[in-house]
């Protein structure tokens, strides 16, 4: 199948830059939305909430790998949240296990509910 549209634009850009032995594939990522439920800090102010979301988003960016080997450990999520000032005493209700990804999937922060 020949490339067209956005794929053709990317292919036209990459082709002259690749080495003679490179085989380059480009595909659109598949969003895997991850929702969070955090207890124990229901009265967190907007700064704390924003900093938690930023910490999770940064972790997702750093750990995403669409080749199917990506995994975000629950311990890394807890570490990211606990490093935010104002989160002492929080309880992460959800997710409750490591997050894994299929080929093409990358994590995207969904809803963050404080209960």
C-alpha positions as CSV (number, residue, x, y, z in Angstrom):
1,X,0.0,0.0,0.0
2,X,1.3,3.4,-0.9
3,X,1.4,6.2,1.7
4,X,-0.9,9.2,1.4
5,X,-1.9,12.2,3.4
6,X,0.0,12.6,6.7
7,X,1.8,9.3,6.2
8,X,3.2,10.5,2.8
9,X,4.3,13.8,4.4
10,X,6.2,11.9,7.1
11,X,7.7,9.4,4.6
12,X,8.8,12.2,2.3
13,X,10.5,13.9,5.3
14,X,12.2,10.7,6.7
15,X,13.3,9.1,3.4
16,X,16.2,11.4,2.6
17,X,17.4,11.4,6.3
18,X,17.6,7.6,6.8
19,X,20.8,5.6,6.5
20,X,21.3,3.0,3.8
21,X,20.5,0.2,6.1
22,X,17.7,1.7,8.1
23,X,14.2,0.4,7.9
24,X,11.9,3.0,9.3
25,X,8.3,2.4,10.3
26,X,5.9,5.2,11.3
27,X,2.4,4.6,12.8
28,X,-0.1,6.6,14.7
29,X,-0.1,5.6,18.4
30,X,-3.2,4.1,20.0
31,X,-4.3,6.0,23.1
32,X,-4.8,4.0,26.2
33,X,-6.6,6.2,28.6
34,X,-5.8,5.6,32.3
35,X,-8.2,6.9,34.9
36,X,-7.1,7.5,38.5
37,X,-8.9,7.5,41.8
38,X,-7.1,9.0,44.8
39,X,-8.4,8.9,48.3
40,X,-7.2,10.6,51.5
41,X,-6.6,14.1,50.1
42,X,-10.0,15.0,48.9
43,X,-9.4,18.7,49.9
44,X,-6.2,19.0,47.8
45,X,-6.0,22.5,46.4
46,X,-5.7,23.2,42.6
47,X,-1.9,23.5,42.8
48,X,-1.6,20.0,44.3
49,X,-4.1,18.6,41.8
50,X,-2.2,20.2,38.9
51,X,1.1,19.0,40.2
52,X,-0.2,15.4,40.6
53,X,-1.5,15.4,37.0
54,X,1.8,16.8,35.7
55,X,3.8,14.2,37.6
56,X,1.7,11.4,36.1
57,X,1.8,12.8,32.6
58,X,5.6,13.1,32.9
59,X,5.8,9.5,34.0
60,X,3.6,8.4,31.1
61,X,5.8,10.3,28.7
62,X,9.0,8.9,30.1
63,X,7.8,5.3,30.2
64,X,5.7,5.1,27.0
65,X,6.9,2.7,24.4
66,X,4.6,1.7,21.6
67,X,6.6,-1.4,20.6
68,X,4.4,-3.6,23.0
69,X,7.0,-3.8,25.8
70,X,5.8,-0.7,27.6
71,X,4.9,-1.1,31.2
72,X,4.3,1.4,34.0
73,X,4.9,0.0,37.4
74,X,2.4,0.9,40.2
75,X,5.5,1.6,42.4
76,X,6.6,4.3,39.9
77,X,3.1,5.9,39.9
78,X,3.2,6.0,43.7
79,X,6.7,7.4,43.7
80,X,5.6,10.2,41.2
81,X,2.5,11.1,43.3
82,X,4.3,11.0,46.6
83,X,7.0,13.3,45.4
84,X,4.4,16.1,45.0
85,X,4.1,18.4,48.0
86,X,0.7,18.1,49.7
87,X,0.1,14.5,49.0
88,X,0.9,13.0,52.4
89,X,-1.6,10.4,53.4
90,X,-3.0,9.8,49.9
91,X,-4.3,6.3,48.9
92,X,-4.2,5.3,45.3
93,X,-7.4,3.3,44.7
94,X,-7.0,3.1,40.9
95,X,-5.1,1.9,39.1
96,X,-4.4,-1.0,41.4
97,X,-1.8,-2.9,39.4
98,X,1.0,-2.3,36.9
99,X,-0.2,-0.9,33.5
100,X,0.9,-2.8,30.4
101,X,0.5,-1.9,26.8
102,X,-0.1,-3.7,23.5
103,X,1.7,-2.9,20.3
104,X,1.0,0.7,19.3
105,X,-0.5,1.8,22.7
106,X,0.7,4.8,24.7
107,X,-0.7,6.0,28.0
108,X,-2.9,9.1,28.2
109,X,-4.0,10.5,31.5
110,X,-7.8,10.3,31.8
111,X,-9.9,11.4,34.7
112,X,-8.3,12.0,38.1
113,X,-11.0,11.7,40.8
114,X,-10.3,12.6,44.4
115,X,-12.6,10.7,46.9
